[in-house]
Amino acid sequence: MKREFPFDPTEEPRWSNSDGLPETELIALQESGPNEPKRSQEERMALQETVLDSLSILSAEEAWLLNALLFERLSLRQIERSIGIPKTTVARYRDKVLAKLRDALANDPVIQDYLSG
């Protein structure tokens, strides 16, 4: 069965930039560059150290949950099956842990500088 496209992929794009050259969203994104300013190595290290220090306020269970979600990339359903707690409870616990981290980082001068710059 032949797949129908909403456009002809062999045609030039119908829109163009101010120079009249064909432009795609990918090219526009590549030309725009990253949205955040370049940071010095010292600034990045200070930011990393601040975030790592904030993780020390977490209990072992909280740290395990973040590790499972962020680094092991387990779903709420997989965590539910592994520890026997409903996924809605796991989701609420995740939200509380993230709020705890957010509150710990909110007043840190390194984080405030990062967010303002």
ROLO-374295 format. One record per residue: residue number from 0; x, y, z of N, C-alpha, C in turn. Coordinates in nm, 2 decimals. Each point is the difference from the previous one (the first is absolute). Layout:
N
ATOM  pos    n_xx    n_yy    n_zz   ca_xx   ca_yy   ca_zz    c_xx    c_yy    c_zz
ATOM  NUM       X       Y       Z       X       Y       Z       X       Y       Z
...
//
This chain:
117
ATOM  pos    n_xx    n_yy    n_zz   ca_xx   ca_yy   ca_zz    c_xx    c_yy    c_zz
ATOM    0    0.08   -0.12    0.00   -0.08    0.12    0.00    0.09    0.12    0.00
ATOM    1   -0.03    0.09   -0.09    0.08    0.13   -0.01   -0.04    0.09    0.11
ATOM    2    0.10    0.06    0.07   -0.03    0.10    0.10   -0.02    0.14   -0.06
ATOM    3   -0.11    0.06    0.04   -0.03    0.14   -0.05    0.06    0.10    0.09
ATOM    4    0.08    0.10   -0.05    0.05    0.10    0.08   -0.09    0.13   -0.02
ATOM    5    0.00    0.08    0.10   -0.08    0.13   -0.02    0.07    0.10   -0.09
ATOM    6    0.12   -0.03   -0.04    0.07    0.08   -0.09    0.09   -0.09   -0.09
ATOM    7    0.05    0.06   -0.10    0.10   -0.08   -0.09    0.14    0.02    0.05
ATOM    8    0.06   -0.10    0.06    0.13    0.01    0.06    0.11    0.04   -0.11
ATOM    9   -0.03   -0.01   -0.12    0.10    0.03   -0.10    0.00    0.15   -0.04
ATOM   10   -0.11    0.07    0.04   -0.01    0.14   -0.04    0.08    0.09    0.10
ATOM   11    0.03    0.11   -0.05    0.07    0.11    0.08   -0.11    0.05    0.10
ATOM   12    0.04    0.04    0.12   -0.10    0.06    0.09   -0.06    0.12   -0.06
ATOM   13   -0.13    0.03    0.03   -0.06    0.12   -0.06    0.03    0.12    0.08
ATOM   14    0.04   -0.01    0.12    0.04    0.12    0.07    0.14    0.04   -0.01
ATOM   15    0.04    0.12    0.02    0.14    0.04   -0.01    0.04    0.10    0.10
ATOM   16    0.13    0.02    0.02    0.04    0.11    0.09    0.01    0.13   -0.08
ATOM   17    0.05    0.10    0.07    0.01    0.14   -0.07    0.09    0.00   -0.12
ATOM   18    0.09   -0.10   -0.01    0.09   -0.01   -0.12   -0.06   -0.08   -0.11
ATOM   19   -0.12   -0.05    0.02   -0.07   -0.08   -0.10    0.05   -0.14   -0.01
ATOM   20    0.08   -0.04    0.10    0.06   -0.14    0.00   -0.10   -0.09    0.07
ATOM   21   -0.02   -0.13   -0.04   -0.08   -0.09    0.07    0.05   -0.02    0.14
ATOM   22   -0.10   -0.01    0.09    0.04   -0.01    0.14   -0.09   -0.11    0.07
ATOM   23    0.06   -0.09    0.07   -0.07   -0.09    0.08    0.01    0.03    0.15
ATOM   24   -0.08   -0.06    0.07    0.00    0.02    0.15    0.14   -0.04    0.05
ATOM   25    0.05   -0.12   -0.05    0.13   -0.04    0.05    0.11    0.10   -0.03
ATOM   26    0.01    0.05   -0.12    0.10    0.10   -0.03   -0.01    0.12    0.09
ATOM   27   -0.13    0.05    0.02   -0.02    0.11    0.09    0.05   -0.03    0.14
ATOM   28   -0.03   -0.12    0.05    0.05   -0.03    0.14    0.15   -0.01    0.00
ATOM   29    0.06   -0.05   -0.10    0.15   -0.01    0.00    0.06    0.13   -0.01
ATOM   30   -0.05    0.10   -0.07    0.05    0.13   -0.01   -0.02    0.08    0.12
ATOM   31   -0.10   -0.02    0.08   -0.03    0.08    0.11    0.09   -0.03    0.12
ATOM   32    0.06   -0.12    0.00    0.09   -0.04    0.11   -0.08   -0.03    0.13
ATOM   33    0.08   -0.03    0.11   -0.07   -0.04    0.12   -0.06    0.13    0.07
ATOM   34   -0.10   -0.02    0.08   -0.08    0.11    0.05    0.07    0.06    0.13
ATOM   35    0.09   -0.07    0.06    0.06    0.05    0.12    0.14    0.05   -0.03
ATOM   36    0.05    0.10    0.07    0.13    0.06   -0.02    0.11   -0.10    0.04
ATOM   37    0.12    0.02   -0.06    0.11   -0.09    0.03    0.04    0.03    0.14
ATOM   38    0.04   -0.10    0.08    0.04    0.01    0.14    0.15   -0.04    0.01
ATOM   39    0.07    0.07    0.09    0.14   -0.04    0.02    0.00   -0.13    0.07
ATOM   40    0.12   -0.07   -0.01    0.01   -0.13    0.07   -0.02    0.02    0.15
ATOM   41    0.04    0.11    0.06   -0.02    0.02    0.14   -0.14    0.01    0.04
ATOM   42   -0.08    0.07   -0.09   -0.14    0.02    0.03   -0.07   -0.13   -0.01
ATOM   43    0.03   -0.08   -0.10   -0.06   -0.14   -0.02    0.03   -0.09    0.12
ATOM   44    0.13    0.01    0.05    0.04   -0.08    0.11   -0.07    0.04    0.13
ATOM   45   -0.02    0.13    0.02   -0.07    0.05    0.12   -0.14   -0.04   -0.01
ATOM   46   -0.06    0.00   -0.11   -0.14   -0.04   -0.02   -0.02   -0.15    0.03
ATOM   47    0.09   -0.08   -0.06    0.00   -0.14    0.02    0.02   -0.03    0.15
ATOM   48    0.09    0.06    0.07    0.03   -0.02    0.14   -0.13    0.03    0.08
ATOM   49   -0.06    0.11   -0.03   -0.12    0.05    0.07   -0.11   -0.11   -0.01
ATOM   50   -0.02   -0.05   -0.12   -0.11   -0.10   -0.02    0.03   -0.13    0.07
ATOM   51    0.13   -0.04   -0.01    0.04   -0.12    0.07   -0.01    0.01    0.15
ATOM   52    0.03    0.12    0.06   -0.01    0.02    0.14   -0.15    0.00    0.04
ATOM   53   -0.09    0.05   -0.08   -0.14    0.00    0.03   -0.06   -0.15    0.00
ATOM   54    0.07   -0.09   -0.07   -0.05   -0.14    0.00    0.03   -0.06    0.14
ATOM   55    0.09    0.05    0.08    0.03   -0.06    0.13   -0.11    0.02    0.10
ATOM   56   -0.10    0.09   -0.03   -0.11    0.01    0.09   -0.11   -0.11   -0.01
ATOM   57    0.02   -0.08   -0.11   -0.10   -0.11   -0.03    0.03   -0.12    0.09
ATOM   58   -0.11   -0.06    0.04    0.01   -0.13    0.07    0.04   -0.11   -0.10
ATOM   59    0.04   -0.11    0.05    0.04   -0.11   -0.09   -0.12   -0.04   -0.09
ATOM   60   -0.12    0.00    0.05   -0.11   -0.04   -0.09   -0.03    0.11   -0.11
ATOM   61    0.02    0.12    0.04   -0.02    0.11   -0.10    0.11   -0.01   -0.11
ATOM   62    0.12   -0.02    0.05    0.11   -0.01   -0.10   -0.02   -0.12   -0.09
ATOM   63   -0.05   -0.11    0.06   -0.02   -0.12   -0.09   -0.11    0.03   -0.10
ATOM   64   -0.10    0.07    0.04   -0.11    0.03   -0.10    0.05    0.09   -0.11
ATOM   65    0.07    0.10    0.03    0.06    0.09   -0.10    0.09   -0.08   -0.09
ATOM   66    0.09   -0.08    0.05    0.09   -0.08   -0.08   -0.08   -0.09   -0.09
ATOM   67   -0.10   -0.07    0.05   -0.08   -0.09   -0.08   -0.07    0.07   -0.11
ATOM   68   -0.05    0.12    0.02   -0.07    0.08   -0.10    0.09    0.06   -0.10
ATOM   69    0.10    0.07    0.05    0.09    0.08   -0.09    0.11   -0.08   -0.07
ATOM   70    0.07   -0.09    0.08    0.11   -0.06   -0.06   -0.02   -0.15   -0.04
ATOM   71   -0.09   -0.07    0.07   -0.03   -0.13   -0.05   -0.12    0.00   -0.10
ATOM   72   -0.06    0.12   -0.01   -0.11    0.03   -0.09   -0.12   -0.10    0.01
ATOM   73   -0.03   -0.03    0.13   -0.11   -0.09    0.03   -0.13    0.08   -0.01
ATOM   74   -0.11   -0.06   -0.05   -0.12    0.07    0.00   -0.07   -0.01    0.14
ATOM   75   -0.10    0.08    0.02   -0.08   -0.02    0.13   -0.05   -0.14    0.01
ATOM   76   -0.05   -0.05   -0.11   -0.06   -0.14    0.01    0.11   -0.10    0.04
ATOM   77    0.12    0.01   -0.05    0.11   -0.09    0.03    0.04    0.01    0.15
ATOM   78    0.00    0.13    0.05    0.03    0.02    0.14   -0.11   -0.06    0.08
ATOM   79   -0.13    0.02   -0.04   -0.11   -0.06    0.07    0.01   -0.15    0.02
ATOM   80    0.04   -0.06   -0.11    0.02   -0.15    0.00    0.11   -0.04    0.09
ATOM   81    0.11    0.08    0.00    0.12   -0.04    0.08   -0.02    0.02    0.15
ATOM   82   -0.07    0.10    0.04   -0.01    0.03    0.15   -0.14   -0.03    0.05
ATOM   83   -0.10   -0.02   -0.09   -0.13   -0.04    0.05   -0.09    0.12    0.05
ATOM   84    0.03    0.12   -0.05   -0.07    0.12    0.04   -0.07    0.05   -0.13
ATOM   85   -0.13    0.04    0.01   -0.07    0.05   -0.12    0.07    0.11   -0.07
ATOM   86    0.00    0.01   -0.13    0.07    0.10   -0.07   -0.04    0.14    0.03
ATOM   87   -0.13    0.02    0.04   -0.04    0.13    0.03    0.07    0.05    0.13
ATOM   88    0.02   -0.10    0.09    0.07    0.04    0.12    0.15    0.02   -0.03
ATOM   89    0.06   -0.07   -0.09    0.14    0.02   -0.04    0.01    0.14   -0.07
ATOM   90   -0.10    0.03   -0.08    0.00    0.14   -0.06   -0.01    0.11    0.10
ATOM   91   -0.08   -0.02    0.10   -0.02    0.11    0.10    0.13    0.01    0.08
ATOM   92    0.07   -0.12    0.03    0.12    0.00    0.07    0.11    0.07   -0.08
ATOM   93    0.00   -0.03   -0.13    0.10    0.07   -0.09   -0.02    0.15    0.00
ATOM   94   -0.12    0.04   -0.01   -0.03    0.15    0.00    0.05    0.06    0.13
ATOM   95   -0.02   -0.07    0.11    0.05    0.06    0.13    0.15    0.01    0.01
ATOM   96    0.06   -0.10   -0.06    0.15    0.00    0.00    0.05    0.11   -0.09
ATOM   97   -0.06    0.02   -0.11    0.04    0.11   -0.09   -0.03    0.13    0.06
ATOM   98   -0.11    0.02    0.07   -0.03    0.12    0.07    0.10    0.03    0.11
ATOM   99    0.04   -0.10    0.07    0.11    0.01    0.10    0.13    0.05   -0.06
ATOM  100    0.04   -0.06   -0.11    0.12    0.05   -0.07   -0.02    0.14   -0.05
ATOM  101   -0.11    0.03   -0.06   -0.03    0.14   -0.05    0.01    0.10    0.11
ATOM  102   -0.06   -0.03    0.12    0.01    0.09    0.11    0.14    0.02    0.05
ATOM  103    0.08   -0.11    0.00    0.14    0.01    0.05    0.08    0.08   -0.09
ATOM  104   -0.03    0.00   -0.13    0.08    0.07   -0.10   -0.04    0.14   -0.02
ATOM  105   -0.13    0.03    0.03   -0.06    0.13   -0.03    0.08    0.12    0.05
ATOM  106    0.05   -0.01    0.12    0.07    0.11    0.07    0.15    0.00   -0.02
ATOM  107    0.05   -0.09   -0.07    0.15   -0.01   -0.01    0.04    0.10   -0.10
ATOM  108    0.11    0.08    0.04    0.04    0.11   -0.09    0.06   -0.05   -0.14
ATOM  109    0.06   -0.12    0.00    0.05   -0.05   -0.12   -0.11   -0.03   -0.10
ATOM  110   -0.11   -0.06    0.05   -0.11   -0.03   -0.08   -0.07    0.13   -0.05
ATOM  111   -0.02    0.10    0.09   -0.06    0.12   -0.03    0.08    0.08   -0.11
ATOM  112    0.13   -0.01    0.01    0.09    0.06   -0.10   -0.02   -0.07   -0.14
ATOM  113   -0.01   -0.13    0.01   -0.01   -0.08   -0.13   -0.14    0.04   -0.06
ATOM  114   -0.10    0.01    0.08   -0.13    0.02   -0.06   -0.02    0.15   -0.05
ATOM  115    0.07    0.09    0.06   -0.01    0.14   -0.05    0.09    0.03   -0.11
ATOM  116    0.11   -0.08   -0.02    0.09    0.03   -0.11   -0.02   -0.07   -0.12
//
